[in-house]
Amino acid sequence: MDKNTKPVERKGFGSRIGFILAAAGSAVGLGNIWRFPYLAAKYGGGFFLLIYLILAVTFGFTLMLTEVAIGRRTGKSVLGAYRAVDKHFGFMGWMAAIIPAIILPYYCVIGGWVLKYMTLFVTGQGTVANQPVASADGSSITFFESLIGNSATPTLFFIIYVVLNAVVILLGVQKGIEKVSKILMPVLFILIVGIAIYTLTLPGALDGAAYYLLPNFEDFSAEKLFKTVAAASSQLFYSMSIAMGILVTYGSYMRKEDSLEGSVRKIEIFDTAVAFLAGLIIIPSVFAFSGGDAASLNKGPGLMFISLPQVFESMPLGDFIGAAFFILVSLAALTSSISLMETVVAAVMEKFRLSRVKAVIVVIVITLMLGMLSVLGYADWSEVKIFGMQFLDFFDFITNSVMMPILALLTCVLIGYIVKTKYIEEEVLYGERKFGARALYRIMIMYVCPVCMAMILVTPFITEI
């Protein structure tokens, strides 16, 4: 029986907008809030933006459409979906289930940090985040270093964050994920637009906006172009939830009568808009605060948890803007981690024939156990390293720099050369008159996307050399 004409019965999203907002929510996360602005600043501002936008509408669209189509056509979780496409590629389902199972715990740890900061700013204690703290040896350290260096508080907020995710997942697809996404995503977008507009009114902010938006072709070279393309391609994984199993899972909940191509385009636009607006908040504000010092746009925790609180303290209405910002980040983090948990829960339910409640309990236990490694890795077990990396950094590297590009590359091989692009095209055309991007899709999945995957995989090694 052709699964393309008679889909497997499966409780899914009740509306097209529900799917779009849930999938967009899975894509909009911590990577959009601080990683995208950092990379844009590092790789030439507008130059990076231009390359990213080109890749988003080609490379990102192709992989996102592929994964959603696989999910909708098979109607299965990641474990069964790839096996249904071709039985010899069933191992890809295990990869697609293991990746979110590794990411979810450490993502929830970071989500706990965000909740702590949100609590501080919402309760009017934002200045605490900028006060130096005496360490055990008497030296002065930042509040953030003090926070992650003592496992008690991070553990508490980590557990709270995991429970918040579990409550949504327990409610199911329509009553939980879809309903929460319909509420959180509009609120998130209103917040990010409002904060971006306010930020641009600050003294010196327009110079930061120019630094962010205008292409910087100084010292342009083939090497810089290669690194920028590789960085932008890698960012697409963060920004669009590619190769995490999420899009396959959500695709399996998508209604057959909804336009697949149109829905993916809307998700892509929403996600890119949020990333772009995050840059308009972070880069101009930090740039203005630092007096135009580009080095202040440092990567990761240092930007979100150290630099930005200092910026908020120095600006008018700083406490209010800081509270709004960390509420925004909390919402973005939550919508992403919910999708990660749902992907793992769906796989556990299908593999072990468990009810949703039992599967959620299993995933909570695994998440808490693995997550505590990341919590302790900055505190009591800080001396323990894996290849010179702390637990959280190692988990992030093995998933984002190794497993996800490999899974995406294998997906290109599977669709482009094994079952052929017709497999995806048939699903896109289900109930549709045409597939507008058919020619582009074939070129991308067979030739361009594999090259981008190879670039992502080899860039860290080339950089080291």
C-alpha positions in Angstrom: 0.0 0.0 0.0 1.3 3.4 -1.0 1.9 5.4 2.2 1.8 8.5 0.1 -1.9 8.1 -0.6 -3.0 6.6 2.6 -1.0 8.1 5.6 -0.6 6.3 8.8 -3.1 7.3 11.4 -1.4 9.6 13.9 -2.6 12.4 16.2 -1.1 15.6 14.8 -1.5 19.3 14.5 -5.0 20.6 14.2 -4.2 23.4 11.9 -1.7 24.7 9.4 -0.8 27.7 11.5 -0.3 25.4 14.5 2.3 23.4 12.5 4.0 26.5 11.2 4.3 28.2 14.6 5.4 24.9 16.3 8.0 24.3 13.7 9.1 27.9 13.8 9.3 27.7 17.5 11.6 24.6 17.3 13.9 26.6 15.0 13.9 29.9 17.0 16.1 29.2 20.0 19.3 30.2 21.7 21.3 29.9 18.5 19.2 32.7 17.0 19.5 35.0 20.0 23.3 35.0 20.5 25.0 32.8 17.9 23.6 34.5 14.8 24.5 38.0 15.9 28.0 36.9 17.0 28.7 35.2 13.6 27.4 38.2 11.7 29.7 40.5 13.5 32.7 38.1 13.2 32.3 37.5 9.4 31.8 41.0 8.1 28.3 42.1 9.1 26.3 42.5 5.9 28.6 40.2 4.0 27.6 37.3 6.4 23.9 38.3 6.2 24.0 38.2 2.4 25.5 34.8 2.3 23.2 33.5 5.1 20.1 34.7 3.3 21.2 33.1 0.0 21.9 29.8 1.8 18.6 30.0 3.8 16.4 30.2 0.7 18.4 27.4 -1.0 20.4 25.1 1.2 18.2 25.6 4.3 14.9 25.4 2.4 16.0 22.2 0.7 17.0 20.3 3.8 14.0 21.6 5.8 11.6 20.6 3.1 13.2 17.1 2.8 12.9 16.3 6.5 9.3 17.6 6.8 8.3 15.6 3.7 9.9 12.4 5.0 8.0 12.8 8.2 4.6 13.5 6.6 4.9 10.8 4.0 5.9 8.1 6.4 3.8 9.2 9.3 6.4 7.9 11.7 8.9 9.0 14.3 12.5 9.3 13.2 13.2 5.7 14.1 10.7 4.4 11.7 10.7 7.2 9.1 14.2 6.6 7.5 13.6 2.8 7.5 10.3 3.4 5.7 12.2 5.4 3.1 14.7 2.7 2.5 15.3 -0.3 4.8 19.1 -0.1 4.3 19.1 3.4 5.8 17.3 2.6 9.0 20.4 3.4 11.0 19.9 7.1 10.1 16.7 7.0 12.3 18.9 6.0 15.3 21.2 8.9 14.5 18.3 11.3 14.3 17.0 10.1 17.7 20.4 10.1 19.5 21.2 13.7 18.4 18.3 15.3 20.2 18.8 12.9 23.1 22.3 14.3 23.5 21.4 18.0 22.9 18.3 18.1 25.1 20.1 17.7 28.5 22.7 20.4 28.0 20.2 22.7 26.3 18.1 22.4 29.4 21.1 23.3 31.5 21.5 26.5 29.5 17.8 27.1 29.7 18.1 26.9 33.5 20.7 29.6 33.4 18.4 31.8 31.3 15.5 31.2 33.8 17.8 32.3 36.6 18.7 35.6 34.8 15.0 36.1 33.9 14.1 35.7 37.6 16.7 38.3 38.6 15.6 40.9 36.1 11.8 40.3 36.6 12.2 40.7 40.4 14.2 43.9 40.0 17.5 42.4 40.9 19.2 42.7 37.6 22.1 44.7 39.1 23.2 41.5 40.9 24.2 40.1 37.5 26.8 42.8 37.2 28.3 42.7 40.7 31.7 40.9 41.0 31.8 37.9 43.4 34.6 36.7 45.6 35.8 33.2 44.6 37.0 30.5 47.0 40.6 31.6 46.5 39.7 35.3 47.2 39.9 36.5 43.6 37.1 38.4 42.0 35.0 36.7 39.4 31.8 37.6 37.5 28.3 36.6 38.7 28.0 34.2 35.8 31.2 32.4 36.7 30.0 32.2 40.3 26.6 30.9 39.2 27.9 28.0 37.0 30.8 27.3 39.4 28.4 26.3 42.2 26.2 23.4 41.2 23.3 24.0 43.6 21.5 26.9 41.8 22.1 25.6 38.3 20.8 22.2 39.3 17.6 23.7 40.8 16.8 25.8 37.7 17.8 22.9 35.4 15.2 20.7 37.1 12.6 23.4 36.9 13.3 23.9 33.2 13.0 20.1 32.4 9.7 20.0 34.3 8.3 22.9 32.3 9.1 21.1 29.1 7.7 17.8 30.4 4.3 19.5 31.3 3.9 20.7 27.7 4.8 17.4 26.2 2.5 15.5 28.5 -0.4 17.5 27.2 0.2 16.1 23.7 0.6 17.6 20.3 -2.6 19.7 19.9 -3.3 20.6 23.6 0.4 21.0 24.5 2.8 21.8 21.7 0.4 23.5 19.3 -1.5 25.5 21.9 1.7 26.7 23.6 3.3 27.6 20.3 0.2 29.7 19.3 0.6 31.7 22.4 4.4 31.9 22.8 5.5 32.6 19.2 3.4 35.8 18.7 4.5 37.1 22.2 8.1 36.3 21.3 7.8 38.2 18.0 6.2 41.2 19.6 8.9 41.4 22.3 11.8 41.1 19.8 10.4 43.8 17.5 9.7 46.1 20.4 13.1 45.7 22.0 14.9 46.1 18.6 13.1 49.4 17.9 14.0 50.7 21.4 17.6 49.6 21.1 18.0 51.5 17.8 17.0 54.8 19.6 20.0 54.6 22.0 23.0 56.9 21.5 25.6 55.2 19.2 23.3 52.3 18.3 23.0 53.3 14.7 26.7 53.0 14.3 26.4 49.4 15.6 23.5 48.8 13.2 25.7 50.0 10.3 28.5 47.6 11.5 25.9 44.8 11.6 24.2 45.5 8.3 26.8 46.9 5.9 29.1 44.4 4.2 32.7 44.6 5.2 34.9 43.6 2.3 38.2 44.6 3.9 40.8 41.8 3.8 38.4 39.9 1.6 39.9 36.6 0.4 39.0 33.1 -0.8 39.8 31.8 2.7 37.5 34.3 4.3 34.7 33.4 1.8 35.2 29.7 2.5 35.0 30.2 6.3 32.0 32.5 6.0 30.1 30.1 3.9 31.0 27.2 6.3 29.9 29.4 9.3 26.6 30.4 7.7 25.9 26.8 6.7 26.6 25.6 10.2 24.3 28.4 11.6 21.5 27.0 9.5 21.5 23.8 11.6 21.0 25.9 14.7 18.5 28.3 13.1 16.3 25.8 11.3 16.5 22.6 13.5 18.0 20.7 10.6 19.3 17.2 11.2 18.0 17.0 14.7 15.0 14.7 13.9 12.7 17.5 14.9 11.4 18.3 11.4 10.8 14.7 10.6 8.8 14.3 13.9 6.8 17.5 13.4 6.3 16.6 9.7 4.7 13.3 10.8 2.1 15.4 12.7 1.4 17.7 9.7 -2.0 17.4 7.9 -1.9 16.1 4.3 -4.1 18.8 3.0 -1.8 21.6 4.0 0.8 23.0 1.5 4.2 21.6 2.3 6.2 24.0 0.2 4.3 27.1 1.4 4.5 26.1 5.0 8.2 25.5 4.9 8.7 28.9 3.3 6.8 30.6 6.1 8.8 28.8 8.8 12.0 29.9 7.0 10.9 33.5 6.9 9.8 33.6 10.5 13.0 32.0 11.8 15.3 34.3 9.7 13.4 37.4 10.8 13.9 36.5 14.5 17.6 35.9 14.0 17.9 39.2 12.1 16.0 41.1 14.7 18.1 39.5 17.5 21.1 41.0 15.8 19.5 44.4 15.7 19.1 44.1 19.5 22.5 42.7 20.5 25.0 44.2 18.2 23.9 47.9 18.3 23.4 47.8 22.0 26.7 46.1 22.9 28.5 48.2 20.2 27.2 51.4 21.7 28.0 50.4 25.3 31.6 49.4 24.4 32.2 52.6 22.4 32.5 50.8 19.1 34.8 47.9 20.3 34.0 45.0 18.0 35.9 42.6 20.4 33.1 43.1 22.9 30.9 41.0 20.7 32.4 37.8 22.2 30.9 34.4 21.7 28.3 32.5 23.7 27.8 32.8 27.5 30.1 35.8 27.7 27.8 37.8 25.4 24.4 36.9 26.8 25.3 36.5 30.5 28.0 39.0 31.1 28.1 41.7 28.4 24.3 42.2 27.9 23.5 42.7 31.6 26.1 45.4 31.7 24.4 47.1 28.7 21.0 46.9 30.4 22.3 48.5 33.6 23.7 51.4 31.6 20.7 52.2 29.4 17.5 54.1 30.3 14.7 51.7 31.4 17.5 49.0 31.6 15.7 46.9 34.2 12.5 46.8 32.2 14.4 46.0 28.9 16.6 43.4 30.6 13.5 41.7 32.0 11.8 41.8 28.6 14.9 40.4 26.9 15.4 37.5 29.2 11.7 36.7 29.0 12.2 36.7 25.2 15.2 34.4 25.5 13.3 32.1 27.9 10.4 31.7 25.4 12.8 31.1 22.5 14.7 28.5 24.5 11.5 26.8 25.7 10.0 26.4 22.2 13.2 24.8 21.0 13.7 22.4 23.9 10.0 21.3 23.7 10.6 20.2 20.1 13.8 18.3 21.2 12.0 16.5 24.0 9.0 15.7 21.7 11.3 14.1 19.2 12.9 11.8 21.8 9.5 11.0 23.4 8.0 10.1 20.0 10.9 7.8 19.3 10.6 6.1 22.7 6.8 5.7 22.3 7.2 4.1 18.9 10.1 1.8 19.7 9.0 0.5 23.1 5.2 0.8 22.6 4.9 3.0 25.6 2.2 5.5 26.5 3.1 9.2 26.3 3.2 9.4 30.1 5.6 6.5 30.5 7.8 7.7 27.6 8.0 11.2 29.1 9.1 9.7 32.4 11.8 7.7 30.7 13.1 10.8 28.8 13.0 13.0 32.0 15.2 10.5 33.8 17.7 10.3 30.9 17.7 14.1 30.6 18.4 14.7 34.2 21.2 12.1 34.3 23.0 13.4 31.3 22.2 17.1 32.1 23.9 16.8 35.5 27.2 16.0 33.7 27.0 19.4 32.1 26.0 21.1 35.4 28.9 19.4 37.3 31.3 19.9 34.4 31.5 23.6 35.3 31.5 23.0 39.1 32.5 20.0 41.1 33.9 18.1 38.1 35.5 21.0 36.3 38.8 19.2 36.2 37.3 16.3 34.2 37.7 16.9 30.4 36.9 15.0 27.3 39.5 15.8 24.6 40.2 18.9 26.5 36.5 20.0 26.6 34.1 20.2 29.5 31.0 17.9 29.2 28.7 20.6 27.8 31.2 21.7 25.2 31.9 18.2 24.2 28.2 17.3 23.8 27.8 20.5 21.7 30.8 19.7 19.5 29.9 16.0 18.8 26.4 16.8 17.8 26.6 20.1 16.0 30.0 19.7 14.3 30.0 15.9 13.6 26.8 14.0 13.9 24.4 16.6 12.4 26.4 17.3 9.2 26.9 13.6 8.7 23.2 12.9 9.1 22.4 15.8 6.6 25.0 14.5 4.2 23.5 11.0 4.4 20.0 12.4 3.8 21.2 14.1 0.6 22.6 10.8 -0.6 19.5 8.9 0.4 17.1 11.3 -1.4 19.4 12.4 -4.3 20.8 9.1 -5.3 19.0 6.1 -3.7 15.3 6.8 -3.8 15.7 9.8 -6.0 14.1 13.2 -5.6 10.8 11.9 -6.9 10.2 10.5 -3.4 10.0 14.1 -2.0 8.5 15.7 -5.0 5.5 13.4 -4.9 4.8 14.4 -1.3 5.2 18.1 -2.0 2.7 17.7 -4.9 0.1 15.8 -2.8 -3.0 18.0 -3.3 -0.9 20.7 -5.0 -0.9 21.8 -8.6 2.9 22.5 -8.8 6.2 22.4 -7.0 7.6 25.8 -7.8 11.1 25.1 -6.6 11.5 21.6 -8.1 14.5 22.5 -10.3 16.2 24.3 -7.5 15.5 21.4 -5.1 17.1 18.8 -7.4 20.3 20.8 -7.9 20.6 21.6 -4.2 19.9 18.1 -2.8 22.2 16.3 -5.3 25.1 18.7 -5.6 25.2 21.9 -3.5 24.0 20.6 -0.1 26.5 17.7 0.0 29.3 20.2 -0.7 28.1 22.5 2.1 28.1 19.4 4.4 31.6 18.5 3.5 32.7 22.1 4.2 31.2 22.1 7.6 32.9 18.8 8.5 36.4 19.8 7.3 36.4 23.4 8.4 37.4 22.7 12.1 40.3 20.5 10.9 41.5 23.1 8.3 41.2 25.8 11.0 43.4 23.8 13.4 46.0 23.2 10.6 
